[in-house]
Amino acid sequence: MDLLQNHDITCPYCGEKNSLEIDCSSGSQEYIEDCQVCCRPINVFIDVDGIDVRLHVSHENE
Ligand SMILES: [Zn+2]
């Protein structure tokens, strides 16, 4: 089973796609990822259920 998955998120600031590599073996997590396009900090929430990954992103100040 491949525990590393690539997922796309949409930057909440500029609307561009960023691709993230997510390690499902670390379970649900939350961190800040700088947008690859506008460099602003995106809050990334990752909900991992087995190999099923749900992503949610928000502005830093939300
Ligand atoms: Zn951006």
N, CA, C, O and the ligand as a Tripos MOL2 file, in Angstrom:
@<TRIPOS>MOLECULE
protein
  249   247    63     0     0
PROTEIN
NO_CHARGES

@<TRIPOS>ATOM
      1 N           0.8470   -1.1910    0.0000 N.3       1 MET1
      2 CA          0.0000    0.0000    0.0000 C.3       1 MET1
      3 C           0.8870    1.2480    0.0000 C.2       1 MET1
      4 O           1.8410    1.3550    0.7710 O.2       1 MET1
      5 N           0.5550    2.1560   -0.8600 N.am      2 ASP2
      6 CA          1.3370    3.3810   -0.9470 C.3       2 ASP2
      7 C           0.7850    4.4120    0.0300 C.2       2 ASP2
      8 O          -0.3440    4.8810   -0.1150 O.2       2 ASP2
      9 N           1.5850    4.7540    1.0120 N.am      3 LEU3
     10 CA          1.1020    5.6840    2.0240 C.3       3 LEU3
     11 C           1.3460    7.1360    1.6580 C.2       3 LEU3
     12 O           0.8450    8.0440    2.3220 O.2       3 LEU3
     13 N           2.1090    7.3520    0.6100 N.am      4 LEU4
     14 CA          2.3030    8.7240    0.1600 C.3       4 LEU4
     15 C           1.3570    8.9890   -0.9990 C.2       4 LEU4
     16 O           1.3810    8.2850   -2.0090 O.2       4 LEU4
     17 N           0.5280   10.0050   -0.8470 N.am      5 GLN5
     18 CA         -0.4250   10.3390   -1.9020 C.3       5 GLN5
     19 C          -0.2390   11.7880   -2.3080 C.2       5 GLN5
     20 O           0.0480   12.6500   -1.4770 O.2       5 GLN5
     21 N          -0.4060   12.0430   -3.5830 N.am      6 ASN6
     22 CA         -0.3740   13.4170   -4.0680 C.3       6 ASN6
     23 C          -1.7910   13.9500   -4.1880 C.2       6 ASN6
     24 O          -2.6630   13.3150   -4.7820 O.2       6 ASN6
     25 N          -2.0030   15.1060   -3.6230 N.am      7 HIS7
     26 CA         -3.3200   15.7310   -3.6920 C.3       7 HIS7
     27 C          -3.1620   17.1850   -4.1000 C.2       7 HIS7
     28 O          -2.1670   17.8320   -3.7710 O.2       7 HIS7
     29 N          -4.1370   17.6830   -4.8090 N.am      8 ASP8
     30 CA         -4.1310   19.0890   -5.1790 C.3       8 ASP8
     31 C          -5.0000   19.8820   -4.2190 C.2       8 ASP8
     32 O          -6.0940   19.4550   -3.8490 O.2       8 ASP8
     33 N          -4.5000   21.0350   -3.8240 N.am      9 ILE9
     34 CA         -5.3360   21.9680   -3.0750 C.3       9 ILE9
     35 C          -5.4150   23.2580   -3.8760 C.2       9 ILE9
     36 O          -4.5400   23.5510   -4.6910 O.2       9 ILE9
     37 N          -6.4570   24.0130   -3.6400 N.am     10 THR10
     38 CA         -6.5870   25.3070   -4.3020 C.3      10 THR10
     39 C          -6.2750   26.3960   -3.2900 C.2      10 THR10
     40 O          -6.8700   26.4500   -2.2130 O.2      10 THR10
     41 N          -5.3580   27.2410   -3.6410 N.am     11 CYS11
     42 CA         -4.9650   28.3300   -2.7430 C.3      11 CYS11
     43 C          -6.1670   29.2350   -2.4650 C.2      11 CYS11
     44 O          -6.8140   29.6970   -3.4050 O.2      11 CYS11
     45 N          -6.4810   29.4990   -1.1790 N.am     12 PRO12
     46 CA         -7.6270   30.3620   -0.8630 C.3      12 PRO12
     47 C          -7.3630   31.8320   -1.1700 C.2      12 PRO12
     48 O          -8.2930   32.6380   -1.1660 O.2      12 PRO12
     49 N          -6.1270   32.1840   -1.4310 N.am     13 TYR13
     50 CA         -5.7960   33.5810   -1.7240 C.3      13 TYR13
     51 C          -5.8220   33.8570   -3.2210 C.2      13 TYR13
     52 O          -6.4980   34.7840   -3.6690 O.2      13 TYR13
     53 N          -5.0880   33.0550   -4.0030 N.am     14 CYS14
     54 CA         -4.9370   33.3690   -5.4220 C.3      14 CYS14
     55 C          -5.6720   32.3780   -6.3210 C.2      14 CYS14
     56 O          -5.7700   32.6020   -7.5280 O.2      14 CYS14
     57 N          -6.1920   31.2810   -5.7540 N.am     15 GLY15
     58 CA         -6.9680   30.3340   -6.5450 C.3      15 GLY15
     59 C          -6.1530   29.3750   -7.3880 C.2      15 GLY15
     60 O          -6.7170   28.5860   -8.1450 O.2      15 GLY15
     61 N          -4.8260   29.4290   -7.2680 N.am     16 GLU16
     62 CA         -3.9910   28.5130   -8.0420 C.3      16 GLU16
     63 C          -3.8930   27.1700   -7.3380 C.2      16 GLU16
     64 O          -4.0400   27.0700   -6.1200 O.2      16 GLU16
     65 N          -3.6390   26.1300   -8.1450 N.am     17 LYS17
     66 CA         -3.4940   24.7930   -7.5730 C.3      17 LYS17
     67 C          -2.0820   24.5630   -7.0450 C.2      17 LYS17
     68 O          -1.0890   24.9520   -7.6590 O.2      17 LYS17
     69 N          -2.0350   23.9280   -5.9090 N.am     18 ASN18
     70 CA         -0.7690   23.4810   -5.3330 C.3      18 ASN18
     71 C          -0.8770   21.9860   -5.1360 C.2      18 ASN18
     72 O          -1.9270   21.4910   -4.7260 O.2      18 ASN18
     73 N           0.1850   21.2620   -5.4210 N.am     19 SER19
     74 CA          0.1010   19.8410   -5.1330 C.3      19 SER19
     75 C           0.8830   19.5120   -3.8750 C.2      19 SER19
     76 O           2.0010   19.9800   -3.6630 O.2      19 SER19
     77 N           0.2550   18.6930   -3.0530 N.am     20 LEU20
     78 CA          0.8310   18.3020   -1.7770 C.3      20 LEU20
     79 C           1.0890   16.8200   -1.7780 C.2      20 LEU20
     80 O           0.3210   16.0390   -2.3400 O.2      20 LEU20
     81 N           2.1760   16.4390   -1.1430 N.am     21 GLU21
     82 CA          2.4220   15.0150   -0.9280 C.3      21 GLU21
     83 C           2.0680   14.7290    0.5290 C.2      21 GLU21
     84 O           2.6530   15.2990    1.4500 O.2      21 GLU21
     85 N           1.1150   13.8470    0.7140 N.am     22 ILE22
     86 CA          0.5890   13.5700    2.0520 C.3      22 ILE22
     87 C           0.9780   12.1700    2.4930 C.2      22 ILE22
     88 O           0.8020   11.1860    1.7750 O.2      22 ILE22
     89 N           1.5090   12.1230    3.6900 N.am     23 ASP23
     90 CA          1.8910   10.8400    4.2630 C.3      23 ASP23
     91 C           0.7250   10.3240    5.1120 C.2      23 ASP23
     92 O           0.5230   10.7670    6.2420 O.2      23 ASP23
     93 N          -0.0330    9.3880    4.5550 N.am     24 CYS24
     94 CA         -1.2310    8.8920    5.2500 C.3      24 CYS24
     95 C          -0.8890    8.1530    6.5430 C.2      24 CYS24
     96 O          -1.7400    8.0090    7.4210 O.2      24 CYS24
     97 N           0.3460    7.6890    6.6600 N.am     25 SER25
     98 CA          0.6990    6.9320    7.8600 C.3      25 SER25
     99 C           0.7910    7.8320    9.0850 C.2      25 SER25
    100 O           0.7800    7.3380   10.2120 O.2      25 SER25
    101 N           0.8810    9.1440    8.8840 N.am     26 SER26
    102 CA          0.9250   10.0130   10.0670 C.3      26 SER26
    103 C          -0.4470   10.4310   10.5400 C.2      26 SER26
    104 O          -0.5550   11.1830   11.5080 O.2      26 SER26
    105 N          -1.5060    9.9670    9.8860 N.am     27 GLY27
    106 CA         -2.8440   10.2430   10.3660 C.3      27 GLY27
    107 C          -3.2830   11.6650   10.0980 C.2      27 GLY27
    108 O          -2.6670   12.3880    9.3140 O.2      27 GLY27
    109 N          -4.3600   12.0560   10.7630 N.am     28 SER28
    110 CA         -4.8900   13.3830   10.5550 C.3      28 SER28
    111 C          -3.9120   14.4210   11.0770 C.2      28 SER28
    112 O          -3.2710   14.2280   12.1110 O.2      28 SER28
    113 N          -3.8090   15.4980   10.3640 N.am     29 GLN29
    114 CA         -2.8500   16.5260   10.7470 C.3      29 GLN29
    115 C          -3.3030   17.8770   10.2400 C.2      29 GLN29
    116 O          -4.2520   17.9950    9.4640 O.2      29 GLN29
    117 N          -2.6030   18.8810   10.6970 N.am     30 GLU30
    118 CA         -2.9260   20.2440   10.3340 C.3      30 GLU30
    119 C          -1.6220   21.0180   10.3300 C.2      30 GLU30
    120 O          -0.8500   20.9530   11.2860 O.2      30 GLU30
    121 N          -1.3790   21.7460    9.2600 N.am     31 TYR31
    122 CA         -0.1500   22.5260    9.2140 C.3      31 TYR31
    123 C          -0.2920   23.6760    8.2420 C.2      31 TYR31
    124 O          -1.3060   23.8210    7.5600 O.2      31 TYR31
    125 N           0.7460   24.4870    8.1950 N.am     32 ILE32
    126 CA          0.7630   25.6410    7.3010 C.3      32 ILE32
    127 C           1.6690   25.3280    6.1260 C.2      32 ILE32
    128 O           2.8120   24.9010    6.2910 O.2      32 ILE32
    129 N           1.1330   25.5520    4.9360 N.am     33 GLU33
    130 CA          1.9070   25.3200    3.7200 C.3      33 GLU33
    131 C           1.9040   26.6290    2.9320 C.2      33 GLU33
    132 O           0.8420   27.1840    2.6490 O.2      33 GLU33
    133 N           3.0750   27.1130    2.5830 N.am     34 ASP34
    134 CA          3.1110   28.3350    1.7810 C.3      34 ASP34
    135 C           2.7130   28.0350    0.3470 C.2      34 ASP34
    136 O           3.1790   27.0610   -0.2440 O.2      34 ASP34
    137 N           1.8500   28.8730   -0.2100 N.am     35 CYS35
    138 CA          1.4170   28.7070   -1.5970 C.3      35 CYS35
    139 C           2.6340   28.7900   -2.5140 C.2      35 CYS35
    140 O           3.4860   29.6640   -2.3550 O.2      35 CYS35
    141 N           2.7050   27.8680   -3.4770 N.am     36 GLN36
    142 CA          3.8420   27.8500   -4.3970 C.3      36 GLN36
    143 C           3.7700   29.0050   -5.3890 C.2      36 GLN36
    144 O           4.7610   29.3260   -6.0450 O.2      36 GLN36
    145 N           2.6010   29.6300   -5.4980 N.am     37 VAL37
    146 CA          2.4340   30.7110   -6.4680 C.3      37 VAL37
    147 C           2.5310   32.0850   -5.8000 C.2      37 VAL37
    148 O           3.3240   32.9240   -6.2270 O.2      37 VAL37
    149 N           1.7220   32.3210   -4.7430 N.am     38 CYS38
    150 CA          1.7100   33.6560   -4.1310 C.3      38 CYS38
    151 C           2.4510   33.6870   -2.8000 C.2      38 CYS38
    152 O           2.5920   34.7490   -2.1940 O.2      38 CYS38
    153 N           2.9260   32.5270   -2.3380 N.am     39 CYS39
    154 CA          3.7670   32.4380   -1.1300 C.3      39 CYS39
    155 C           3.0580   32.8110    0.1600 C.2      39 CYS39
    156 O           3.7070   33.0170    1.1860 O.2      39 CYS39
    157 N           1.7180   32.9010    0.1210 N.am     40 ARG40
    158 CA          1.0180   33.2030    1.3590 C.3      40 ARG40
    159 C           0.7350   31.9050    2.1080 C.2      40 ARG40
    160 O           0.6310   30.8420    1.4960 O.2      40 ARG40
    161 N           0.6100   31.9910    3.4340 N.am     41 PRO41
    162 CA          0.4710   30.7770    4.2380 C.3      41 PRO41
    163 C          -0.9430   30.2030    4.2110 C.2      41 PRO41
    164 O          -1.9030   30.8780    4.5830 O.2      41 PRO41
    165 N          -1.0610   28.9770    3.7780 N.am     42 ILE42
    166 CA         -2.3570   28.2870    3.7010 C.3      42 ILE42
    167 C          -2.4540   27.3200    4.8770 C.2      42 ILE42
    168 O          -1.5540   26.5120    5.1070 O.2      42 ILE42
    169 N          -3.5600   27.4120    5.6190 N.am     43 ASN43
    170 CA         -3.8250   26.4080    6.6480 C.3      43 ASN43
    171 C          -4.3480   25.1520    5.9760 C.2      43 ASN43
    172 O          -5.3690   25.2020    5.2900 O.2      43 ASN43
    173 N          -3.6800   24.0400    6.1570 N.am     44 VAL44
    174 CA         -4.0960   22.7890    5.5370 C.3      44 VAL44
    175 C          -4.5310   21.8240    6.6330 C.2      44 VAL44
    176 O          -3.7770   21.5290    7.5600 O.2      44 VAL44
    177 N          -5.7620   21.3400    6.5050 N.am     45 PHE45
    178 CA         -6.2750   20.3480    7.4500 C.3      45 PHE45
    179 C          -6.4330   19.0450    6.6960 C.2      45 PHE45
    180 O          -7.0880   18.9940    5.6540 O.2      45 PHE45
    181 N          -5.8360   17.9990    7.2190 N.am     46 ILE46
    182 CA         -5.8770   16.7000    6.5560 C.3      46 ILE46
    183 C          -6.5650   15.7050    7.4760 C.2      46 ILE46
    184 O          -6.1660   15.4980    8.6220 O.2      46 ILE46
    185 N          -7.6110   15.0970    6.9340 N.am     47 ASP47
    186 CA         -8.3670   14.1090    7.6820 C.3      47 ASP47
    187 C          -8.1300   12.7640    7.0180 C.2      47 ASP47
    188 O          -8.5750   12.5310    5.8940 O.2      47 ASP47
    189 N          -7.4370   11.8920    7.7060 N.am     48 VAL48
    190 CA         -7.0740   10.6100    7.1180 C.3      48 VAL48
    191 C          -7.8800    9.4920    7.7600 C.2      48 VAL48
    192 O          -7.9150    9.3400    8.9810 O.2      48 VAL48
    193 N          -8.5310    8.7070    6.8910 N.am     49 ASP49
    194 CA         -9.2820    7.5520    7.3630 C.3      49 ASP49
    195 C          -8.8230    6.3740    6.5170 C.2      49 ASP49
    196 O          -9.3500    6.1460    5.4280 O.2      49 ASP49
    197 N          -7.8500    5.6290    7.0100 N.am     50 GLY50
    198 CA         -7.2550    4.5730    6.1940 C.3      50 GLY50
    199 C          -6.4830    5.1910    5.0450 C.2      50 GLY50
    200 O          -5.5380    5.9490    5.2630 O.2      50 GLY50
    201 N          -6.8890    4.8650    3.7980 N.am     51 ILE51
    202 CA         -6.2380    5.4980    2.6530 C.3      51 ILE51
    203 C          -7.1240    6.5790    2.0620 C.2      51 ILE51
    204 O          -6.8240    7.1420    1.0090 O.2      51 ILE51
    205 N          -8.2270    6.8620    2.7610 N.am     52 ASP52
    206 CA         -9.1490    7.8980    2.3160 C.3      52 ASP52
    207 C          -8.7220    9.2190    2.9440 C.2      52 ASP52
    208 O          -8.7170    9.3630    4.1660 O.2      52 ASP52
    209 N          -8.3660   10.1770    2.1010 N.am     53 VAL53
    210 CA         -7.8520   11.4490    2.5930 C.3      53 VAL53
    211 C          -8.7900   12.5770    2.2030 C.2      53 VAL53
    212 O          -9.1560   12.7220    1.0370 O.2      53 VAL53
    213 N          -9.1680   13.3630    3.1750 N.am     54 ARG54
    214 CA         -9.9650   14.5590    2.8910 C.3      54 ARG54
    215 C          -9.1390   15.7780    3.2600 C.2      54 ARG54
    216 O          -8.4790   15.8210    4.2990 O.2      54 ARG54
    217 N          -9.1960   16.7600    2.3840 N.am     55 LEU55
    218 CA         -8.4100   17.9650    2.6010 C.3      55 LEU55
    219 C          -9.3220   19.1670    2.7580 C.2      55 LEU55
    220 O         -10.3630   19.2760    2.1090 O.2      55 LEU55
    221 N          -8.9050   20.0600    3.6300 N.am     56 HIS56
    222 CA         -9.6200   21.3260    3.7710 C.3      56 HIS56
    223 C          -8.5560   22.4120    3.9010 C.2      56 HIS56
    224 O          -7.5760   22.2500    4.6270 O.2      56 HIS56
    225 N          -8.7570   23.5080    3.1990 N.am     57 VAL57
    226 CA         -7.7980   24.6030    3.3280 C.3      57 VAL57
    227 C          -8.5310   25.8710    3.7450 C.2      57 VAL57
    228 O          -9.7140   26.0410    3.4520 O.2      57 VAL57
    229 N          -7.8230   26.7480    4.4250 N.am     58 SER58
    230 CA         -8.4180   28.0220    4.7840 C.3      58 SER58
    231 C          -7.3420   29.0900    4.8800 C.2      58 SER58
    232 O          -6.1470   28.7940    4.9120 O.2      58 SER58
    233 N          -7.7960   30.3460    4.9270 N.am     59 HIS59
    234 CA         -6.8910   31.4580    5.1390 C.3      59 HIS59
    235 C          -6.2610   31.3260    6.5210 C.2      59 HIS59
    236 O          -6.8030   30.6730    7.4120 O.2      59 HIS59
    237 N          -5.1350   31.9430    6.6700 N.am     60 GLU60
    238 CA         -4.4380   31.8990    7.9440 C.3      60 GLU60
    239 C          -5.2740   32.4720    9.0740 C.2      60 GLU60
    240 O          -5.1960   31.9940   10.2060 O.2      60 GLU60
    241 N          -6.0750   33.4940    8.7820 N.am     61 ASN61
    242 CA         -6.7770   34.1920    9.8630 C.3      61 ASN61
    243 C          -8.1900   33.7050   10.1110 C.2      61 ASN61
    244 O          -8.9240   34.3170   10.8860 O.2      61 ASN61
    245 N          -8.5850   32.6230    9.4730 N.am     62 GLU62
    246 CA         -9.9330   32.1410    9.6800 C.3      62 GLU62
    247 C         -10.0310   31.3300   10.9640 C.2      62 GLU62
    248 O         -11.1070   30.8380   11.3030 O.2      62 GLU62
    249 ZN         -1.6530   31.4290   -3.6940 Zn       63 ZN63
@<TRIPOS>BOND
     1     1     2 1
     2     2     3 1
     3     3     4 2
     4     3     5 am
     5     5     6 1
     6     6     7 1
     7     7     8 2
     8     7     9 am
     9     9    10 1
    10    10    11 1
    11    11    12 2
    12    11    13 am
    13    13    14 1
    14    14    15 1
    15    15    16 2
    16    15    17 am
    17    17    18 1
    18    18    19 1
    19    19    20 2
    20    19    21 am
    21    21    22 1
    22    22    23 1
    23    23    24 2
    24    23    25 am
    25    25    26 1
    26    26    27 1
    27    27    28 2
    28    27    29 am
    29    29    30 1
    30    30    31 1
    31    31    32 2
    32    31    33 am
    33    33    34 1
    34    34    35 1
    35    35    36 2
    36    35    37 am
    37    37    38 1
    38    38    39 1
    39    39    40 2
    40    39    41 am
    41    41    42 1
    42    42    43 1
    43    43    44 2
    44    43    45 am
    45    45    46 1
    46    46    47 1
    47    47    48 2
    48    47    49 am
    49    49    50 1
    50    50    51 1
    51    51    52 2
    52    51    53 am
    53    53    54 1
    54    54    55 1
    55    55    56 2
    56    55    57 am
    57    57    58 1
    58    58    59 1
    59    59    60 2
    60    59    61 am
    61    61    62 1
    62    62    63 1
    63    63    64 2
    64    63    65 am
    65    65    66 1
    66    66    67 1
    67    67    68 2
    68    67    69 am
    69    69    70 1
    70    70    71 1
    71    71    72 2
    72    71    73 am
    73    73    74 1
    74    74    75 1
    75    75    76 2
    76    75    77 am
    77    77    78 1
    78    78    79 1
    79    79    80 2
    80    79    81 am
    81    81    82 1
    82    82    83 1
    83    83    84 2
    84    83    85 am
    85    85    86 1
    86    86    87 1
    87    87    88 2
    88    87    89 am
    89    89    90 1
    90    90    91 1
    91    91    92 2
    92    91    93 am
    93    93    94 1
    94    94    95 1
    95    95    96 2
    96    95    97 am
    97    97    98 1
    98    98    99 1
    99    99   100 2
   100    99   101 am
   101   101   102 1
   102   102   103 1
   103   103   104 2
   104   103   105 am
   105   105   106 1
   106   106   107 1
   107   107   108 2
   108   107   109 am
   109   109   110 1
   110   110   111 1
   111   111   112 2
   112   111   113 am
   113   113   114 1
   114   114   115 1
   115   115   116 2
   116   115   117 am
   117   117   118 1
   118   118   119 1
   119   119   120 2
   120   119   121 am
   121   121   122 1
   122   122   123 1
   123   123   124 2
   124   123   125 am
   125   125   126 1
   126   126   127 1
   127   127   128 2
   128   127   129 am
   129   129   130 1
   130   130   131 1
   131   131   132 2
   132   131   133 am
   133   133   134 1
   134   134   135 1
   135   135   136 2
   136   135   137 am
   137   137   138 1
   138   138   139 1
   139   139   140 2
   140   139   141 am
   141   141   142 1
   142   142   143 1
   143   143   144 2
   144   143   145 am
   145   145   146 1
   146   146   147 1
   147   147   148 2
   148   147   149 am
   149   149   150 1
   150   150   151 1
   151   151   152 2
   152   151   153 am
   153   153   154 1
   154   154   155 1
   155   155   156 2
   156   155   157 am
   157   157   158 1
   158   158   159 1
   159   159   160 2
   160   159   161 am
   161   161   162 1
   162   162   163 1
   163   163   164 2
   164   163   165 am
   165   165   166 1
   166   166   167 1
   167   167   168 2
   168   167   169 am
   169   169   170 1
   170   170   171 1
   171   171   172 2
   172   171   173 am
   173   173   174 1
   174   174   175 1
   175   175   176 2
   176   175   177 am
   177   177   178 1
   178   178   179 1
   179   179   180 2
   180   179   181 am
   181   181   182 1
   182   182   183 1
   183   183   184 2
   184   183   185 am
   185   185   186 1
   186   186   187 1
   187   187   188 2
   188   187   189 am
   189   189   190 1
   190   190   191 1
   191   191   192 2
   192   191   193 am
   193   193   194 1
   194   194   195 1
   195   195   196 2
   196   195   197 am
   197   197   198 1
   198   198   199 1
   199   199   200 2
   200   199   201 am
   201   201   202 1
   202   202   203 1
   203   203   204 2
   204   203   205 am
   205   205   206 1
   206   206   207 1
   207   207   208 2
   208   207   209 am
   209   209   210 1
   210   210   211 1
   211   211   212 2
   212   211   213 am
   213   213   214 1
   214   214   215 1
   215   215   216 2
   216   215   217 am
   217   217   218 1
   218   218   219 1
   219   219   220 2
   220   219   221 am
   221   221   222 1
   222   222   223 1
   223   223   224 2
   224   223   225 am
   225   225   226 1
   226   226   227 1
   227   227   228 2
   228   227   229 am
   229   229   230 1
   230   230   231 1
   231   231   232 2
   232   231   233 am
   233   233   234 1
   234   234   235 1
   235   235   236 2
   236   235   237 am
   237   237   238 1
   238   238   239 1
   239   239   240 2
   240   239   241 am
   241   241   242 1
   242   242   243 1
   243   243   244 2
   244   243   245 am
   245   245   246 1
   246   246   247 1
   247   247   248 2
@<TRIPOS>SUBSTRUCTURE
     1 MET1         2 RESIDUE 1 A MET
     2 ASP2         6 RESIDUE 1 A ASP
     3 LEU3        10 RESIDUE 1 A LEU
     4 LEU4        14 RESIDUE 1 A LEU
     5 GLN5        18 RESIDUE 1 A GLN
     6 ASN6        22 RESIDUE 1 A ASN
     7 HIS7        26 RESIDUE 1 A HIS
     8 ASP8        30 RESIDUE 1 A ASP
     9 ILE9        34 RESIDUE 1 A ILE
    10 THR10       38 RESIDUE 1 A THR
    11 CYS11       42 RESIDUE 1 A CYS
    12 PRO12       46 RESIDUE 1 A PRO
    13 TYR13       50 RESIDUE 1 A TYR
    14 CYS14       54 RESIDUE 1 A CYS
    15 GLY15       58 RESIDUE 1 A GLY
    16 GLU16       62 RESIDUE 1 A GLU
    17 LYS17       66 RESIDUE 1 A LYS
    18 ASN18       70 RESIDUE 1 A ASN
    19 SER19       74 RESIDUE 1 A SER
    20 LEU20       78 RESIDUE 1 A LEU
    21 GLU21       82 RESIDUE 1 A GLU
    22 ILE22       86 RESIDUE 1 A ILE
    23 ASP23       90 RESIDUE 1 A ASP
    24 CYS24       94 RESIDUE 1 A CYS
    25 SER25       98 RESIDUE 1 A SER
    26 SER26      102 RESIDUE 1 A SER
    27 GLY27      106 RESIDUE 1 A GLY
    28 SER28      110 RESIDUE 1 A SER
    29 GLN29      114 RESIDUE 1 A GLN
    30 GLU30      118 RESIDUE 1 A GLU
    31 TYR31      122 RESIDUE 1 A TYR
    32 ILE32      126 RESIDUE 1 A ILE
    33 GLU33      130 RESIDUE 1 A GLU
    34 ASP34      134 RESIDUE 1 A ASP
    35 CYS35      138 RESIDUE 1 A CYS
    36 GLN36      142 RESIDUE 1 A GLN
    37 VAL37      146 RESIDUE 1 A VAL
    38 CYS38      150 RESIDUE 1 A CYS
    39 CYS39      154 RESIDUE 1 A CYS
    40 ARG40      158 RESIDUE 1 A ARG
    41 PRO41      162 RESIDUE 1 A PRO
    42 ILE42      166 RESIDUE 1 A ILE
    43 ASN43      170 RESIDUE 1 A ASN
    44 VAL44      174 RESIDUE 1 A VAL
    45 PHE45      178 RESIDUE 1 A PHE
    46 ILE46      182 RESIDUE 1 A ILE
    47 ASP47      186 RESIDUE 1 A ASP
    48 VAL48      190 RESIDUE 1 A VAL
    49 ASP49      194 RESIDUE 1 A ASP
    50 GLY50      198 RESIDUE 1 A GLY
    51 ILE51      202 RESIDUE 1 A ILE
    52 ASP52      206 RESIDUE 1 A ASP
    53 VAL53      210 RESIDUE 1 A VAL
    54 ARG54      214 RESIDUE 1 A ARG
    55 LEU55      218 RESIDUE 1 A LEU
    56 HIS56      222 RESIDUE 1 A HIS
    57 VAL57      226 RESIDUE 1 A VAL
    58 SER58      230 RESIDUE 1 A SER
    59 HIS59      234 RESIDUE 1 A HIS
    60 GLU60      238 RESIDUE 1 A GLU
    61 ASN61      242 RESIDUE 1 A ASN
    62 GLU62      246 RESIDUE 1 A GLU
    63 ZN63       249 GROUP 0 **** ****
